[in-house]
Amino acid sequence: MNLPKIETPKYQLTIPSTKKEVSYRPFLVKEEKILLIAQEAGEEADLLMAMKDVVTSCTSGEVNVSELASFDLEYIFLKLRAKSVGEEAELGIKCDECEEVNKVTVNLDTIEVTEGTPLPKKIQLTDTIGIVPQYIKVHDLIKISGKKDKGDILTSSIASSIENIYDENNVYPISEASDSDIKEFIESLNKEQIEKIEKVVTAAPKLQETLSFNCTKCGIENEQILTGIESFFV
């Protein structure tokens, strides 16, 4: 028996980092189940994998999600969530003064990615050695989120922010280097050199919204900046 098929609407969005326009559909019951299982597991890596799989499905494979910048994934997923479950979400936000949890409504469809500081073409570490930086990609973020050791997290975060290493004679793609060589290079950096790279990472575009509300308990006016998909994952 051939049952009738329900037509799913299509929408358009522009990927922040590439400015490429792609079409997408709201997520369906099968994708909601993937997200629920990941939420119940409570692990960041599981949630990121679920988001990656859902975005891949809802863009019909048009987007190579693994190679996207992490903020691209957050942006696309938020757009999917808005069209799938509803554009308005009620968040529980603590008052800065008395810590009372206030219910604040936010329109998810109006939230955008901040511009951030333009990615420099290179970062000079010494007179002869430097790196070509890149935004942390989704596949790297998933690996990082599965690590527990703080040292490993730092090393992996720095490595994921490097596309190439160069000296006066050669360019060395980080993708072709072994894990041991990458670790040795990063551990040879001094504090000033690490801070140069970290500055680029922290200045990257991010999903962000400023919320203003008066606390229902103490009446104090609050203005809070919410950053990252975890702030809006409801």
C-alpha positions in Angstrom: 0.0 0.0 0.0 1.4 3.4 -1.0 0.7 5.9 1.8 0.5 9.6 0.9 3.8 11.6 1.4 3.8 14.9 3.3 5.7 17.7 1.5 8.3 19.4 3.7 8.9 23.1 3.1 12.3 24.4 2.1 14.1 27.5 3.3 17.4 29.3 2.4 20.3 30.5 4.6 23.8 31.8 4.0 26.7 30.0 5.7 28.5 32.8 7.7 32.1 31.8 7.0 31.8 31.0 3.3 28.8 33.2 2.3 27.5 30.2 0.4 23.7 30.0 0.1 22.1 26.6 0.9 18.6 25.2 1.1 17.4 23.3 4.2 14.3 21.7 5.6 13.0 21.5 9.2 14.1 18.4 11.1 11.6 15.5 11.3 10.7 12.9 13.9 13.7 10.8 13.0 16.1 13.7 13.6 14.4 14.7 16.8 15.0 11.2 18.1 18.7 11.5 17.3 18.9 14.8 19.3 16.9 13.4 22.2 19.2 10.4 22.5 22.3 12.7 22.4 20.8 15.1 25.1 20.0 12.1 27.4 23.6 10.9 27.0 24.7 14.3 28.3 28.1 14.2 26.6 29.2 17.2 24.5 30.8 15.0 21.8 27.5 13.1 21.4 25.5 16.3 21.1 27.9 17.7 18.5 27.8 14.5 16.5 24.0 14.6 16.6 23.9 18.2 15.4 26.3 17.3 12.6 24.2 14.4 11.5 20.9 16.4 11.6 22.4 19.3 9.6 23.7 16.9 7.0 20.3 15.3 6.6 18.3 18.6 6.6 20.6 20.1 3.9 20.3 16.9 1.8 24.1 16.4 1.9 24.6 19.8 0.2 26.9 20.9 3.0 30.2 19.1 4.1 29.4 19.7 7.7 32.7 18.2 9.0 34.7 20.9 7.2 32.5 23.8 8.4 33.8 26.2 11.1 32.2 25.4 14.5 30.2 28.7 14.5 28.7 27.7 11.1 27.3 24.5 12.6 25.8 26.4 15.5 24.2 29.0 13.2 22.7 26.4 10.8 21.4 24.3 13.6 19.7 27.2 15.3 18.0 28.1 12.0 16.8 24.5 11.7 15.6 24.5 15.3 13.6 27.8 14.7 11.8 26.4 11.6 11.3 22.9 13.2 10.1 23.6 16.7 9.3 27.3 16.8 11.0 30.6 16.4 10.4 31.6 20.0 12.1 29.8 22.9 11.7 30.4 26.6 15.0 30.4 28.4 15.8 30.3 32.2 18.3 33.1 32.9 19.7 33.8 36.4 19.5 37.3 37.7 23.0 38.9 38.2 22.0 40.3 41.5 19.9 37.7 43.4 20.4 34.7 41.1 16.6 34.2 40.7 15.9 32.2 37.5 13.8 34.3 35.2 11.9 33.1 32.2 13.0 35.1 29.2 11.6 34.7 25.6 14.0 35.0 22.7 13.4 34.9 19.0 15.8 32.3 17.7 15.3 33.3 14.1 16.8 36.7 14.6 20.0 35.6 16.3 23.1 36.0 14.1 26.8 35.3 14.2 29.1 38.1 15.3 31.6 39.3 12.7 34.6 38.8 15.0 38.1 39.9 14.0 39.1 39.0 10.4 41.3 36.0 10.3 44.9 37.1 9.7 46.7 35.6 6.7 49.6 34.5 8.9 51.0 34.8 12.5 54.7 35.2 12.8 56.1 33.3 15.8 59.8 33.9 15.3 61.9 35.7 12.7 61.7 32.7 10.4 58.8 30.5 11.6 55.1 31.2 11.5 51.6 29.7 11.0 48.6 30.2 8.7 45.6 30.2 11.1 42.2 28.7 10.5 38.9 28.5 12.3 38.4 25.3 14.3 36.4 22.9 12.1 33.5 20.7 13.2 35.4 17.4 13.0 38.2 18.9 15.1 35.7 20.2 17.7 34.1 16.8 18.0 37.5 15.3 18.8 38.4 18.0 21.3 35.1 17.7 23.1 35.8 14.0 23.7 39.0 14.7 25.6 39.2 15.0 29.4 42.8 16.1 30.1 43.1 19.9 30.1 46.6 19.6 28.5 45.3 17.5 25.7 42.4 19.9 25.2 44.8 22.9 24.9 47.1 21.1 22.5 44.3 19.9 20.3 42.6 23.4 20.3 45.8 25.1 19.2 46.5 22.4 16.6 43.0 22.7 15.2 43.6 26.5 14.7 46.6 25.9 12.4 46.2 25.2 8.7 49.9 25.4 7.8 53.3 25.9 9.5 56.0 27.6 7.5 59.7 28.6 7.7 62.0 30.4 5.3 62.3 27.3 3.1 59.0 25.3 3.2 55.3 25.2 4.0 54.1 22.3 6.1 50.4 21.5 6.0 49.2 20.5 9.5 47.0 17.8 7.9 50.1 15.9 6.7 51.9 16.0 10.0 51.9 13.2 12.6 50.2 13.7 15.9 53.6 13.4 17.7 55.2 16.1 15.5 52.3 18.4 16.0 52.4 17.9 19.8 56.2 18.5 19.8 55.8 21.7 17.8 53.0 23.1 20.1 54.9 22.1 23.3 57.9 24.0 22.0 56.0 27.3 21.9 56.5 29.9 24.6 53.7 31.7 26.4 53.8 34.8 24.1 53.6 32.6 21.0 50.7 30.6 22.4 48.8 33.8 23.3 49.2 35.1 19.7 47.3 32.0 18.5 44.8 32.0 21.3 44.0 35.7 20.5 42.9 34.7 17.0 40.8 31.7 18.3 38.9 33.8 20.9 38.3 36.6 18.4 36.6 34.2 16.0 32.9 34.9 15.1 30.4 33.4 17.5 26.7 32.9 17.9 25.6 35.6 20.3 22.6 37.5 21.6 22.1 40.2 24.2 19.1 39.8 26.4 17.6 42.5 28.7 15.0 41.8 31.4 13.9 43.0 34.8 14.2 40.4 37.5 10.8 39.2 38.7 12.1 38.9 42.3 14.4 41.8 43.0 13.4 44.1 40.1 17.0 44.7 39.0 17.5 45.4 35.3 19.7 42.7 33.7 21.6 42.7 30.5 23.3 39.4 29.7 25.2 38.2 26.6 24.4 34.6 25.6 27.1 32.9 23.5 27.3 29.6 21.8 24.6 27.0 20.9 24.4 25.6 24.4 22.8 28.9 25.5 19.9 28.3 23.1 19.7 24.5 23.0 16.1 24.1 24.4 
